[in-house]
């Protein structure tokens, strides 16, 4: 009887994370500007994120290699790859345009006195931007996809070179036939071990979330949000419109029940929101989407690639923030200049996975094209983490839907629940 009671009143992980979030906000307010407490909370939160990142690369390598090997041929890989990249480009471009529309309709920059704002420290972002820009712009990004030393890429966590290596390694493994089965079995076993370790680490998620949000609030305080509250509110409004409108319509077109999917991956979304890190949930997201019905080979290709090419929340925020700063500096952008901004963001927002402060790096690379001082970013640095929480959650929602859509278009989606689809059924290819 006691066993039944304890099981009945067990708190789910999502509620544990929410409790950790609330406690973190309270601790942040209690330890406001307390350097010792901030350092302790930062270190605890960083250790949690590091634990997740520690197992992310092994999972990507094992799952992606096995997934590519199971596809069996280059023709199918090419078809899925092209389809995925086109989908990513269309959705992120819509997100960029939506950000501009919101900024043009609500004019958040006109309600802010830029001189009254407190500038934050963006030195770390400037350092990342210099490294990013020194790679040679678009050609540098393309060329960096090909690794000269895969072990160096693994050490640095450069996702695109790792993905390319796994694709080639997977195709090579498939070409060996029976001889390659031993490699597939080994990598399958490795992924299962890593997923088991992930489940252990996730038990620490409430503590990690509490520490991360506590450190953020303790550093800047709630009062720092007030001058930019309207801008933050518009960002959140934009994210909601994107999920309900853009992703909702996309899901409807492909007969996918978006809210059923979001409910299925709610733990991953909540954890991403709490930690402001989409990378923290990549292993669990891949496992959940496979359990949801998408084929392992599709999920293994789409999700890691999406972390570089399908950052919907980031794309929306970058265009909204760029226009917000232009308005704050009384710079009126013509339609031609805004179209140029869209084109620039379509290029600069890709391939930034693994770049520290990726959104700020992209904005720093974009500001010069619209005549806004790059130093203006210092005025929104303080609220970046608050926005980043929702931004990262939108990225997860977008990538989750993309995997299901691509799997469904390939006939490799087998829903375990009739509510996963909106009208009709799906012909599976498995």
C-alpha positions in Angstrom: 0.0 0.0 0.0 2.8 2.4 0.9 4.6 1.5 -2.4 1.4 2.4 -4.4 1.1 5.8 -2.5 4.7 6.8 -3.1 4.3 5.9 -6.8 1.1 7.9 -7.1 2.6 11.0 -5.6 5.9 10.9 -7.5 6.8 14.3 -9.0 7.5 14.1 -12.7 10.8 15.4 -14.1 9.1 18.4 -15.8 7.6 19.5 -12.5 10.9 19.0 -10.7 12.5 21.3 -13.3 9.8 23.9 -12.8 10.3 23.7 -9.1 14.0 24.2 -9.6 13.3 27.1 -11.8 11.2 28.9 -9.2 13.7 28.1 -6.4 16.4 29.5 -8.7 14.6 32.8 -9.1 14.1 33.0 -5.4 17.8 32.3 -4.7 18.8 34.8 -7.3 16.8 37.5 -5.5 18.1 36.5 -2.1 21.8 36.4 -3.3 21.6 39.5 -5.5 25.1 40.8 -6.2 26.6 38.2 -3.8 29.8 37.3 -5.6 30.4 34.1 -3.7 26.9 32.8 -4.2 27.0 33.7 -7.9 30.3 31.9 -8.4 29.0 28.8 -6.7 25.7 28.7 -8.7 27.5 29.4 -11.9 29.9 26.6 -11.3 27.2 24.1 -10.4 25.1 25.1 -13.5 28.2 24.9 -15.7 29.1 21.4 -14.5 25.5 20.2 -15.3 25.8 21.6 -18.9 29.3 20.1 -19.2 27.9 16.7 -18.2 25.4 16.8 -21.0 27.9 18.1 -23.6 30.3 15.3 -22.5 28.0 12.6 -23.9 26.5 14.6 -26.8 29.3 13.9 -29.3 29.4 10.1 -28.7 25.7 10.0 -29.2 25.8 12.0 -32.4 28.6 9.8 -33.8 27.0 6.5 -32.9 23.4 7.4 -33.9 24.3 9.3 -37.1 26.7 6.7 -38.4 24.3 3.9 -37.8 21.4 5.9 -39.3 23.4 6.7 -42.5 24.5 3.0 -42.7 20.9 1.9 -42.5 19.8 4.2 -45.3 21.9 2.0 -47.5 22.6 4.2 -50.5 23.9 7.6 -51.5 20.8 8.3 -53.6 18.5 8.2 -50.6 20.9 10.2 -48.5 21.1 12.9 -51.1 17.3 13.1 -51.4 16.8 13.3 -47.7 19.7 15.8 -47.3 18.4 18.2 -50.0 14.9 18.0 -48.7 16.0 18.7 -45.2 18.1 21.7 -46.2 15.3 23.2 -48.3 12.9 22.8 -45.4 15.3 24.5 -43.0 16.0 27.4 -45.3 12.3 28.1 -45.9 11.3 27.9 -42.2 14.2 30.0 -41.0 13.6 32.6 -43.7 9.9 32.9 -42.6 11.2 33.3 -39.0 13.4 36.2 -40.1 10.6 37.9 -41.9 8.3 37.4 -39.0 10.8 39.2 -36.7 10.9 42.2 -39.1 7.1 42.3 -39.3 6.7 42.4 -35.5 9.4 45.2 -35.2 7.7 47.2 -38.0 4.3 46.9 -36.4 5.1 47.5 -32.8 8.3 49.8 -33.1 9.9 48.6 -29.8 13.0 50.8 -30.3 11.0 54.0 -30.3 9.9 53.5 -26.7 13.5 53.2 -25.4 16.0 55.9 -24.6 19.3 54.3 -25.6 21.3 56.7 -23.4 19.4 55.6 -20.3 20.3 51.9 -20.7 23.1 50.2 -18.9 25.7 48.7 -21.2 26.6 45.0 -20.5 29.9 43.3 -21.1 30.1 41.9 -24.6 33.9 41.3 -24.7 33.4 37.5 -24.9 31.0 37.9 -27.8 33.5 40.2 -29.6 36.2 37.6 -29.2 33.9 34.9 -30.7 32.9 37.2 -33.5 36.5 37.9 -34.4 37.2 34.1 -34.6 34.0 33.5 -36.6 34.7 36.3 -39.1 38.3 35.4 -39.5 37.3 32.1 -40.9 36.5 33.8 -44.2 32.8 34.5 -44.2 30.5 32.3 -46.3 33.4 30.5 -48.0 35.1 30.0 -44.7 32.0 28.4 -43.3 31.6 26.1 -46.3 35.3 25.1 -46.2 35.3 24.5 -42.4 32.7 21.7 -43.0 35.6 19.5 -44.3 37.8 18.5 -41.4 41.5 18.2 -41.8 41.7 16.3 -38.5 38.5 14.7 -37.2 40.0 14.3 -33.8 40.6 18.1 -33.6 36.9 18.6 -34.6 35.8 16.2 -32.0 37.8 18.0 -29.4 36.5 21.4 -30.4 32.9 20.1 -30.8 32.6 21.4 -34.4 29.3 19.8 -35.4 29.4 20.2 -39.2 32.8 18.5 -39.7 31.6 15.7 -37.4 28.4 15.3 -39.3 30.3 15.1 -42.6 32.7 12.5 -41.2 29.8 10.4 -39.8 28.0 10.5 -43.2 31.1 9.3 -45.0 31.9 6.7 -42.3 28.3 5.5 -42.4 28.3 5.1 -46.2 31.6 3.3 -46.0 30.3 1.0 -43.3 27.2 0.2 -45.4 29.3 -0.6 -48.4 31.1 -3.4 -46.5 27.9 -5.4 -46.1 28.2 -8.2 -43.6 31.7 -7.1 -42.6 30.4 -3.7 -41.5 27.8 -5.3 -39.2 30.3 -5.5 -36.4 30.8 -1.7 -36.5 27.1 -1.1 -36.5 26.6 -3.4 -33.5 29.3 -1.7 -31.6 27.9 1.8 -32.3 24.4 0.7 -31.4 25.7 -0.6 -28.1 27.6 2.6 -27.5 24.5 4.7 -28.2 22.5 2.6 -25.7 25.1 3.1 -23.0 25.2 6.9 -23.7 21.4 7.1 -23.5 21.5 5.2 -20.1 24.1 7.7 -18.9 21.9 10.6 -20.1 19.0 9.3 -18.0 21.3 9.3 -14.9 22.5 12.9 -15.6 18.9 14.1 -16.1 18.1 13.3 -12.5 20.4 16.3 -11.7 18.5 18.6 -14.1 16.4 20.4 -11.3 19.6 21.2 -9.4 21.4 22.4 -12.6 18.4 24.6 -13.6 18.1 26.1 -10.1 21.8 27.1 -10.2 21.7 28.5 -13.7 18.7 30.7 -13.3 19.7 31.7 -9.8 23.1 32.9 -11.0 21.5 34.9 -13.8 19.0 36.7 -11.5 21.6 37.3 -8.9 24.0 38.9 -11.4 21.5 41.4 -13.0 18.5 41.5 -10.8 14.8 41.7 -11.8 15.1 45.5 -12.1 17.4 45.2 -15.1 14.5 43.8 -17.1 12.2 46.7 -16.7 13.6 49.2 -19.2 13.7 46.5 -21.9 10.5 44.8 -20.7 8.5 45.8 -23.8 11.2 44.4 -26.1 11.4 41.2 -24.1 7.6 40.9 -24.2 7.6 41.3 -28.0 10.3 38.6 -28.4 8.1 36.2 -26.4 5.1 37.2 -28.4 7.0 36.6 -31.6 8.0 33.1 -30.4 4.4 32.2 -29.6 3.2 33.5 -33.0 5.9 31.4 -34.7 5.0 28.2 -32.9 1.3 28.5 -33.1 1.2 30.1 -36.6 4.2 29.1 -38.7 4.9 25.7 -37.1 1.2 25.1 -36.7 0.4 25.7 -40.4 3.5 23.6 -41.4 2.3 20.7 -39.2 -1.2 21.0 -40.6 0.1 20.8 -44.2 1.9 17.6 -43.4 -1.0 16.3 -41.2 1.0 16.3 -38.0 -0.6 17.1 -34.6 1.8 19.8 -33.5 0.5 20.2 -29.9 0.6 16.4 -29.4 4.2 16.4 -30.5 5.1 19.3 -28.2 3.4 17.6 -25.3 5.4 14.5 -26.1 8.7 16.4 -25.9 7.7 18.8 -23.1 10.4 17.7 -20.7 13.0 18.5 -23.3 11.4 21.9 -24.1 11.1 22.8 -20.4 14.7 21.8 -19.7 15.9 23.8 -22.7 13.9 26.8 -21.5 15.3 26.5 -18.0 19.0 26.1 -19.0 18.8 28.3 -22.2 20.7 25.6 -23.9 19.3 23.5 -26.8 22.4 21.4 -26.9 21.6 20.1 -23.4 18.7 18.1 -24.7 20.0 16.8 -28.0 20.5 13.2 -26.8 17.0 13.0 -25.2 15.3 14.7 -28.1 16.7 12.2 -30.6 15.6 9.3 -28.4 12.1 10.8 -27.8 11.5 11.5 -31.6 12.5 7.9 -32.4 10.1 6.7 -29.8 7.5 9.0 -31.2 7.6 7.2 -34.5 10.2 8.9 -36.7 12.8 6.4 -38.1 16.2 6.4 -36.4 18.1 7.1 -39.6 16.0 10.3 -40.4 16.2 11.6 -36.8 20.0 10.9 -36.7 20.5 13.1 -39.8 17.9 15.8 -39.3 18.5 16.7 -35.6 22.3 17.3 -35.6 22.0 19.2 -38.9 19.2 21.3 -37.5 21.4 22.5 -34.7 23.4 24.4 -37.4 20.8 25.2 -40.0 17.4 25.3 -38.3 17.7 27.8 -35.5 14.2 29.2 -35.8 14.0 31.1 -32.5 17.5 32.6 -33.1 16.6 33.7 -36.7 13.4 35.5 -35.5 15.2 37.2 -32.6 18.2 38.3 -34.7 15.9 40.2 -37.2 13.7 41.7 -34.4 16.8 42.7 -32.4 18.5 44.3 -35.4 15.4 46.4 -36.2 14.9 47.3 -32.5 18.4 48.7 -32.3 18.0 50.6 -35.6 14.8 52.2 -34.2 16.5 53.0 -30.9 19.3 54.8 -32.8 16.7 56.6 -34.9 17.9 54.9 -38.1 15.0 54.4 -40.5 15.5 51.4 -42.7 14.0 51.3 -46.2 12.3 48.2 -47.6 15.4 47.6 -49.7 17.6 47.7 -46.6 15.3 45.4 -44.8 15.4 42.9 -47.7 19.2 43.1 -47.6 19.0 42.4 -43.8 16.9 39.3 -44.6 19.4 38.1 -47.1 22.4 38.7 -44.8 20.8 36.9 -41.9 19.9 33.9 -44.2 23.7 33.5 -44.7 25.2 34.6 -41.4 22.8 32.6 -39.2 23.9 29.3 -40.6 26.8 27.1 -39.3 27.1 28.8 -35.9 26.6 25.7 -33.8 29.4 25.5 -31.2 30.1 29.3 -31.5 29.9 31.0 -28.1 27.1 33.5 -28.0 26.0 32.5 -31.5 23.1 35.0 -31.7 25.3 38.0 -30.7 28.0 36.9 -33.1 25.5 36.9 -35.9 24.2 40.3 -34.9 27.7 41.7 -34.7 28.3 40.4 -38.2 25.0 42.0 -39.4 25.0 45.4 -37.7 27.3 47.0 -40.2 25.0 46.2 -43.1 22.3 48.5 -41.7 24.5 51.2 -40.2 23.8 50.4 -36.5 26.8 50.7 -34.2 27.9 47.3 -33.0 28.4 48.7 -29.5 24.6 49.0 -29.3 24.4 45.2 -28.6 25.9 46.0 -25.2 22.6 47.5 -24.2 20.6 44.3 -24.7 23.3 42.0 -23.4 21.8 42.1 -19.9 18.5 40.6 -21.0 20.0 38.1 -23.5 19.7 35.1 -21.2 16.0 35.8 -20.5 15.3 35.9 -24.2 17.7 33.0 -24.9 15.6 30.7 -22.7 12.6 31.0 -25.0 14.8 31.3 -28.1 16.4 27.9 -27.4 13.0 26.3 -26.6 11.7 27.5 -30.0 14.7 26.0 -31.7 13.9 22.6 -30.1 10.2 22.8 -31.1 11.3 23.6 -34.7 13.8 20.8 -34.9 11.4 18.3 -33.4 8.8 19.1 -36.0 11.3 19.0 -38.8 12.4 15.5 -38.0 8.8 14.3 -38.0 7.9 16.2 -41.2 11.0 14.8 -43.1 10.3 11.3 -41.8 6.7 11.5 -42.8 7.6 12.7 -46.3 9.9 9.7 -46.7 7.2 7.3 -45.5 9.3 6.5 -42.4 7.0 7.7 -39.7 5.1 5.2 -37.6 3.0 7.0 -34.9 2.4 5.0 -31.8 -0.7 7.1 -31.0 -3.5 8.0 -33.4 -3.5 11.6 -32.0 0.0 12.2 -33.5 -1.7 12.8 -36.9 -4.4 15.2 -38.1 -6.7 13.3 -40.4 -5.8 10.3 -42.4 -3.0 7.8 -41.9 0.6 7.4 -43.0 2.1 4.8 -45.2 5.3 3.7 -43.6 8.5 2.6 -45.2 9.9 0.5 -42.4 
